[in-house]
Amino acid sequence: MDEFDLIRRFFVRNGVPGVPGVVAASGVHAGAILGPGDDCALLAATTTAAARFAVTTDLLVDGVHFFSDVDPRSLGHKALAVNLSDLAAMGARPVAYLLALALPRPDIEWLEAFASGMHALADRYEIELVGGDTTRGPLAIAITALGEVDPAAALRRDRARPGDDIWVSGCLGAAAFAVRERLRGHPLPAVHAALTRLEKPVPQVELGLELAKLSAQGLVHAAIDLSDGLAGDLSHILARSGAAMVSSIGAALWAEALPSHECLSGLVPEDRHDLMLFGGDDYELLLTAPTMARGVLERLGGLHRIGVLDARPEMRLQDGSGGERVLPNRAYQHFRSESDRL
Amino acid sequence: MDEFDLIRRFFVRNGVPGVPGVVAASGVHAGAILGPGDDCALLAATTTAAARFAVTTDLLVDGVHFFSDVDPRSLGHKALAVNLSDLAAMGARPVAYLLALALPRPDIEWLEAFASGMHALADRYEIELVGGDTTRGPLAIAITALGEVDPAAALRRDRARPGDDIWVSGCLGAAAFAVRERLRGHPLPAVHAALTRLEKPVPQVELGLELAKLSAQGLVHAAIDLSDGLAGDLSHILARSGAAMVSSIGAALWAEALPSHECLSGLVPEDRHDLMLFGGDDYELLLTAPTMARGVLERLGGLHRIGVLDARPEMRLQDGSGGERVLPNRAYQHFRSESDRL
């Protein structure tokens, strides 16, 4: 058994290396007809005739997306979580994923922890690793996730309209706070809850599926997951929706409505707002919806109404006393900003 | 426009950044309902009700899979070609692909050449880049390719049987010869044809589609693409097919039937055989088929019958005078061997 047989052992769970990795198609949702070990995996969508595949890929690189000393179990979790977050932001049900992994050497302890973090999250959504590629090289992790969604229900970025309410799930700013504290050399225990938010983000898959049902009824217009900060990610919705309408579209955000993580409570308001607006790695969902959806969105729980879309071509932050500042539509130049989606 | 807007410009061809990348679903084959610019791409299979998605990912790393001074246009071609080769080895029709790219800095000239090489190959198969991710980091390229295939026609690795003929397409050894000459410091013009085979491999997509039709009729049993050398790749078919049968399966290869590339003509036979058996990067298709398929496979053209499967648990190379040597089932430890598929 050579080094890479050993590596394969941690990732291929449908039998030992060399044994066909045929996975029975699940009766519940889409599944793999043929898993790892062949030239390709074969996937079938089985829920409904209208279902289609949503597919996304994210690349995590040492020193850009994570600190070099990150716990490998957390890293395995996060590498998959950021992809599931993209599926959630599309309203797609996760089906399967592939892993392309470059690592400097086959460190068994590291691999075991990395794989266990990834598998634990995969198990939560009953999805399997159906293929991949490993190679020696500077540590880099590219996961491709596939999900299933009815295109008529998909949570797209280009359907927001002036007059829509802006909603966000959960609370914001904790992951960016953890990065900032770490870069300032502050001890980790003081920011433990924030570090958990940074290293073990929870993809909003269930919420995405609920929102997709509402999207099919016209009760949600657009959505995106928050990976690069609220301002930057909202600007993607504005750019694509404005282009689709061939018209300008902007946003007013209410400073006092932004849901900040409790670890930000000791900060002055401007500092807190900056972390929430420009910090990355929150992996909450941002959505826009018509006003008639307020009741149903409030009943979902965990959503905060934080502003409104209008026809002014920019994003503004409004305080309670009538003050307003125009927001840049770029994420902060922190360690996540050196990457972008195609 | 920041650096990454500039990068995006080279890869997103369905409109300018910020404009919805909606791609009309093709009437001919599967296509993208929603292309780049959202959280996920949406894909539909449209050819037949039985069609399913085949999905594969390959990661190319600087210094492991290519020389650092490789022509970026060739690299763009090859990064996509190796994935299309996996689709070909499954008998799948290419549908779409995603790119995860880490690069040290946004070098516009490099990116333009890389993208043009990739797009030129994509155009040949009428497939689109439907999503991706770019980041700063040591040069690494992970492409995920999706294809469409009827599972009943798919060219799997685990259906080979003793008594099958072994066939291979094209000619072998040229890419490994180019690597060897380069590592020995020999001038490139002397191995130009070989270098083209290494840097601009042609994925056998059309052949894979023809073989899939035969597979559906039981006239092809198993197939794999040759990325790590004939011996190593044949051993994958033997391992998976043997496990599927719970029985031993081996192979006799005929030294004089192996189709060597003309650039190997000056070498002594043992040298030539080693490059063909253990050299990588040929990207030809290796298949096994029942004897009754001989006529139809010969009529396809370009296929060579190079041996036969039997029930002895190993691979042997037989020469014309009754001599036989047992082959190790591992690829050579050349620069490609530090990677493996899951």
Interface residues (C-beta under 8 A of the other chain):
Chain A: D2 F4 I7 R8 F11 V12 G18 V19 P20 I33 L34 P36 G37 D38 D39 C40 A41 L42 L43 A44 R52 F53 A54 V55 T56 T57 D58 L59 L60 V61 D62 G63 V64 H65 D86 L87 A89 M90 A92 A96 L98 L99 A100 L101 A102 L129 V130 G131 G132 D133 T134 T135 R136 G137 P138 A140 A142 T144 L146 G147 V149 P151 A154 L155 R156 R157 D158 A223 I224 D225 A239 R240 A243 A244 R330 E338 S339 D340 R341 L342
Chain B: D2 F4 I7 R8 F11 V12 G18 V19 P20 I33 L34 P36 G37 D38 D39 C40 A41 L42 L43 A44 R52 F53 A54 V55 T56 T57 D58 L59 L60 V61 D62 G63 V64 H65 D86 L87 A89 M90 A92 A96 L98 L99 A100 L101 A102 L129 V130 G131 G132 D133 T134 T135 R136 G137 P138 A140 A142 T144 L146 G147 V149 P151 A154 L155 R156 R157 D158 A223 I224 D225 A239 R240 G242 A243 A244 R330 E338 S339 D340 R341 L342
